[in-house]
Amino acid sequence: MAKQAEKIINDPKIGEVTFRKSVRSRSMSIRVHPVKGVSVSVPYVVPYAVAQAFFLPRRDWVLEARARPTESY
């Protein structure tokens, strides 16, 4: 089972953003889900401060992604 930790921050433009650390993660990535919200996958050895610095310049992309229409499955 993968070791995992998480931290939730409140962004003024986006709302809750979940930073999930995982030993299985090799790089950082941002996911935008219509129900689960915004999450950032972070390799376990990367500090949360570095992950937040990765996320901040990409906030506009997240806002655009949330505004796109979603597909029904």
Summary of the structure (lengths in Angstrom):
residues: 73
radius of gyration: 12.6
end to end distance: 29.0
largest distance: 36.3
contacts: 166
relative contact order: 0.21
helix: 27%
strand: 38%
